[in-house]
Amino acid sequence: DVFEQPHHVGHKKIEFHITTDIPAVLQNNSEKEKNGKNLYAAAEEINNTGFGRIFPAPSSNDKMETEEEEDEIPSEFISRRDLEKNRLSREEMEKYSVFKNYEPGDPNCRIYVKNLAKQVQEKDLKFIFGRYVDFQSEVERNMFDIRLMKEGRMKGQAFIGLPNEKAAAKALKEANGYVLYEKPMVVQFARSARPKQDANEGKRKK
């Protein structure tokens, strides 16, 4: 009697006690479950930590490196090609009265911009002249300064502080005659009350 009952119970699928068939099935099932769980666990580990894979970490480093490289010439600033494309040639400049007695002035780290259209904003000037500043350097970032005059007699003019004379000279060369909102910008070195001292300071900062 004691041995017959489990046979009936076994056929009704109560899955424990002795007989040979049921434990084999159980073992198979439990092994499948274990294997399944192990696979899930392994997959989770790979997803979470990259365990057992060498590839994920380097690829993320590569991404960071390319991002850093792009940051050195940020897309938020105008490209040299666009500057050249929208800049007047010397012949064209001669037709404009604003360039009639043009002189660049004495080199220093501040530039003076005039003939700006009414709708020009500081962000437009930052878009153009920000390309001459290394924003990863705190010193250069702090020296970059835009003062756009929007009222009174100085309207349509701006003073822009750049990190050094070299950056200012490059900005003057590349941006003078650039047409912004259908008006060509006139770019000169700003007049300084103490040009010699400013020049010396610029050299020291280099």
C-alpha positions in Angstrom: 0.0 0.0 0.0 2.7 2.4 0.9 4.5 2.0 -2.4 1.4 2.0 -4.6 0.2 5.4 -3.6 3.2 7.4 -4.9 2.6 5.9 -8.4 -0.9 7.3 -8.4 0.3 10.5 -6.9 3.1 10.6 -9.5 0.7 10.3 -12.4 -1.2 13.2 -10.9 2.0 15.3 -11.2 2.8 15.9 -7.6 6.5 16.1 -8.4 8.3 14.7 -5.4 9.0 11.3 -3.8 10.9 8.4 -5.0 10.1 6.7 -8.5 12.8 6.9 -11.2 10.9 8.8 -13.9 9.9 11.9 -12.0 13.3 12.9 -10.5 14.8 12.7 -14.0 12.2 15.1 -15.3 12.7 17.3 -12.3 16.4 17.2 -12.8 16.1 18.2 -16.4 13.7 21.0 -15.5 15.7 22.3 -12.7 18.9 22.2 -14.8 17.1 24.1 -17.5 15.9 26.6 -15.0 19.4 26.9 -13.5 21.0 27.3 -16.9 18.4 29.9 -17.8 19.0 31.8 -14.6 22.7 31.6 -15.2 22.4 33.0 -18.7 20.3 35.8 -17.5 22.7 36.6 -14.7 25.6 36.5 -17.1 23.8 38.8 -19.5 23.0 41.2 -16.6 26.6 41.2 -15.5 27.8 41.9 -19.0 25.3 44.7 -19.4 26.0 46.2 -16.0 29.7 45.9 -15.7 31.1 44.7 -19.0 32.4 41.6 -17.1 34.3 39.3 -19.4 34.4 41.7 -22.3 37.3 44.0 -23.1 35.5 46.0 -25.8 33.0 48.3 -24.1 35.6 50.3 -22.1 37.9 51.2 -24.9 35.0 52.2 -27.2 33.7 54.6 -24.6 37.2 56.1 -24.3 37.4 56.5 -28.1 34.1 58.4 -28.0 35.4 60.7 -25.3 38.6 61.3 -27.3 36.7 62.2 -30.5 34.4 64.5 -28.5 37.5 66.3 -27.0 39.0 66.7 -30.4 35.8 68.2 -31.7 35.8 70.5 -28.7 39.1 72.0 -29.7 37.4 73.4 -32.8 33.8 73.7 -31.5 30.9 73.6 -33.9 29.2 76.4 -31.9 31.6 78.9 -33.6 31.9 80.0 -37.2 34.2 78.0 -39.5 37.0 79.6 -41.4 35.3 78.6 -44.6 32.1 80.5 -43.7 34.1 83.5 -42.7 35.9 83.6 -46.0 32.7 82.9 -48.0 30.9 85.9 -46.5 33.8 88.3 -46.4 34.2 91.1 -48.9 37.2 91.1 -51.2 39.5 94.2 -51.1 38.0 95.4 -54.4 34.5 95.2 -52.9 35.6 96.9 -49.7 36.8 99.9 -51.7 33.2 100.5 -52.8 32.0 101.0 -49.2 32.6 104.4 -47.6 33.1 102.8 -44.2 36.4 101.3 -45.5 37.6 104.5 -47.1 40.3 105.5 -44.7 40.6 102.2 -43.0 43.6 101.6 -40.8 44.0 98.5 -38.6 45.6 100.5 -35.8 48.3 99.5 -33.3 48.2 95.7 -32.4 46.9 94.9 -29.0 44.6 92.2 -27.5 41.4 94.3 -27.9 39.6 94.8 -31.1 37.1 97.4 -32.1 34.2 96.5 -34.5 31.9 99.0 -36.1 29.2 99.2 -38.8 27.2 96.5 -37.1 23.5 96.0 -38.1 20.8 96.9 -35.6 19.8 93.2 -35.0 23.4 92.1 -34.1 23.5 90.6 -30.6 26.4 89.6 -28.3 25.8 85.9 -29.2 26.4 86.8 -32.9 29.8 88.3 -32.0 30.6 85.4 -29.8 29.8 83.0 -32.7 32.4 84.8 -34.8 35.1 85.8 -32.4 34.8 82.9 -30.0 36.8 80.8 -32.5 39.9 82.7 -31.5 39.6 81.7 -27.8 40.6 78.4 -26.2 37.6 77.8 -23.9 39.3 74.9 -22.1 41.7 77.5 -20.7 40.2 79.4 -17.8 42.6 82.4 -18.4 41.6 82.7 -22.0 37.9 82.3 -21.1 38.1 85.1 -18.6 39.9 87.4 -21.0 37.3 87.0 -23.7 35.0 89.9 -23.3 32.3 91.4 -25.6 30.9 94.9 -25.1 28.2 95.7 -27.7 26.9 99.2 -27.8 23.2 99.3 -28.4 22.3 102.9 -27.6 23.5 106.5 -28.2 26.3 107.6 -30.5 28.2 104.3 -30.0 25.3 102.2 -31.4 26.4 99.6 -33.9 29.9 99.3 -32.4 31.6 96.7 -30.1 34.8 96.2 -28.2 36.0 92.6 -28.0 38.8 91.5 -25.6 40.8 88.5 -26.8 43.4 86.4 -25.0 46.5 88.0 -26.7 47.7 90.1 -29.6 48.1 87.1 -31.9 44.5 86.1 -31.5 43.4 89.7 -32.0 45.5 90.0 -35.2 44.1 86.8 -36.6 40.5 87.9 -35.8 41.1 91.2 -37.5 42.6 89.6 -40.6 39.8 87.0 -41.0 36.7 89.0 -39.8 37.3 92.4 -41.3 34.8 92.9 -44.1 32.6 89.9 -43.0 29.0 90.6 -43.9 26.8 90.1 -40.9 23.0 90.8 -41.4 23.8 92.3 -44.8 26.3 94.8 -43.4 30.1 94.4 -43.6 31.9 94.6 -40.3 34.8 97.0 -39.9 37.4 95.4 -37.6 40.3 97.4 -36.1 42.6 97.2 -33.1 41.0 99.1 -30.3 42.8 102.3 -29.3 44.4 102.0 -25.9 45.4 104.7 -23.6 48.6 102.8 -22.7 49.4 100.7 -25.7 53.0 99.9 -24.8 52.1 98.7 -21.3 49.3 96.6 -22.7 51.7 95.1 -25.3 54.1 94.2 -22.5 51.4 92.6 -20.4 50.3 90.6 -23.4 53.8 89.3 -23.9 54.1 88.4 -20.2 50.8 86.4 -20.4 52.1 84.4 -23.3 
